[in-house]
Amino acid sequence: MVTTTANPPDGDARRSRWRLALWLFAAFQFFYLLTSTGRVRTPDEYNTLYTTESLVLRGSTAVPQAVALHNFYGRYDVHGLPRAAYPPGQALLCAPWYAVGQYVLARLPGVPAEDADLMVAFAACLSSATFAALTVAFFFLLLVGIGIGARAGLFAAILLGVGTPIFAYSGWLFSEPISAAIFVGVAWLLFGRGREPISLRRALVAGLILGLATIVRPTDGLAIPVFAAAVLVRDGKRALRSAFVICAAAVVGVGILLIHNAVLFGSPFQFGYPEAAEGAKRLNTFETPLWKGLYGFLFSPGKSVFLFAPPMILALAGWRRLWKRERGAATVAMALPLVYLFFYARYTQWEGGYCVGPRYLVPSIALLCLGLGPMLEAGRARVKQIAGVLLVLGAMVQCVSLATSFMEDQVPRGHYYDANWTYRLGYSLSGQLHLLLKYLGSSAPARLGLGWDRWFVFLYKGGISSATLAVLGVGMAVGLGISLAGVARSLRPAT
């Protein structure tokens, strides 16, 4: 089976595209830093933060502080120690940011000792900005690697980075940006080399990464067979060894996760989730009717992938063009979103708990958007106009999502969940839009944690010096300006 991808670029073109990708990463990194909320609010985020804190300060994943603060979501291990409901992968990856917060930012002038925890949590939250920016950079590298021009690839990357929930989730401490970076990065590793066959070495690295991704989120393991199948679709029988290597290498990470579970909880298939949560409701089962989950993800006003990621519409139209260019990338771009859609459509808590949009589908949305590249490469003015409209619509949705705290909108009973803690299919972003309009028209300061959901607002209310916050903000803004100039300079020779 022969794919119709472009030949690998020469050395100068490859270096030019790498420079552009690095500047693109830097630009989105600073952009996401500036727009981050910089705080945690949900049990998912808090327990990740507590695990990170325990790792950095005590070399343990136990979270007794969560119990002491009455914010524990997890299970007690065989030794009676409280453990968060999630594997330690995200906490391990967030540890460098936490350490910077603990040993650098919290000790800056203008940070009172009693507010140090706010600064540390702010630093940990910024890790999502980095992983979201990595997703955008890997996405661009994959598109140019399959022969999409630099300008079209850049436009497609901007659509992904600004017009989809990758933008919104860059500002919160959920694991979705990490999973998105892993999936798009592995796709680039496997399929971003033109017609070059997939070597056993690349297959080995890809398999190891996919396996270790399960330590971030166990359901990331669903991607392993999808990537192996995509390799077979791309190269046929000659890729049997590479597909086998991907699966075999992934066993390492999956094995680590299962051993972790067995040691802590007595069974490899006990992942640390509590039996029940709000209102004694069992969450980690598959009791949702399929039609309900599919309707929720596709058409409901509060979780529709088309509403929260409008560029997907154009990406779907470009899938056939992507298939003609690179069948491996096209396979994961379509198959992985479908796998996650049908898997989570039956999940009891398919809505993702307190969150914005189709949280569980965010990583696969990044892959589905690969279809944007071939559509924009065609160069039709009408397609670019449609892309511009979808970009504006998507950016508006993300801005409303980030402007105020979704918890302020969702926590009141009967709005997001009904009396039985079942998600209300009629929920929409209208509540957050009303909050946005409310705070736009009010001069009265909101209480800490309410109102404008931005790090500089939150930290200022918490007692951090305005001068310190100004220095941080100006530094980020200068970094964004320099990075955008670097993108502009690099784009000229890249084309």
HELIX and SHEET records of a PDB file:
HELIX    1   1 GLY A   11  THR A   35  1                                  25    
HELIX    2   2 PRO A   43  ARG A   58  1                                  16    
HELIX    3   3 PRO A   64  ALA A   68  1                                   5    
HELIX    4   4 GLY A   89  TYR A  103  1                                  15    
HELIX    5   5 LEU A  105  ARG A  107  5                                   3    
HELIX    6   6 ALA A  113  ASP A  115  5                                   3    
HELIX    7   7 ALA A  116  CYS A  125  1                                  10    
HELIX    8   8 SER A  127  GLY A  145  1                                  19    
HELIX    9   9 ALA A  150  GLY A  163  1                                  14    
HELIX   10  10 PRO A  165  TYR A  169  1                                   5    
HELIX   11  11 GLU A  176  PHE A  191  1                                  16    
HELIX   12  12 LEU A  200  ALA A  213  1                                  14    
HELIX   13  13 PRO A  218  LEU A  222  5                                   5    
HELIX   14  14 ALA A  223  ASP A  235  1                                  13    
HELIX   15  15 GLY A  236  ALA A  239  5                                   4    
HELIX   16  16 LEU A  240  PHE A  265  1                                  26    
HELIX   17  17 GLU A  278  ALA A  280  5                                   3    
HELIX   18  18 LEU A  290  LEU A  298  1                                   9    
HELIX   19  19 VAL A  305  PHE A  308  1                                   4    
HELIX   20  20 PRO A  311  ALA A  317  1                                   7    
HELIX   21  21 TRP A  319  ARG A  325  1                                   7    
HELIX   22  22 ARG A  327  ALA A  345  1                                  19    
HELIX   23  23 ARG A  359  LEU A  361  5                                   3    
HELIX   24  24 VAL A  362  LEU A  368  1                                   7    
HELIX   25  25 CYS A  369  GLY A  371  5                                   3    
HELIX   26  26 LEU A  372  GLU A  377  1                                   6    
HELIX   27  27 ALA A  381  ALA A  403  1                                  23    
HELIX   28  28 PHE A  406  GLN A  410  1                                   5    
HELIX   29  29 SER A  430  LEU A  440  1                                  11    
HELIX   30  30 TRP A  455  GLY A  462  1                                   8    
HELIX   31  31 SER A  466  ALA A  494  1                                  29    
SHEET    1   A 2 GLY A  74  TYR A  76  0                                        
SHEET    2   A 2 PRO A  82  ALA A  84 -1                                        
END                                                                             
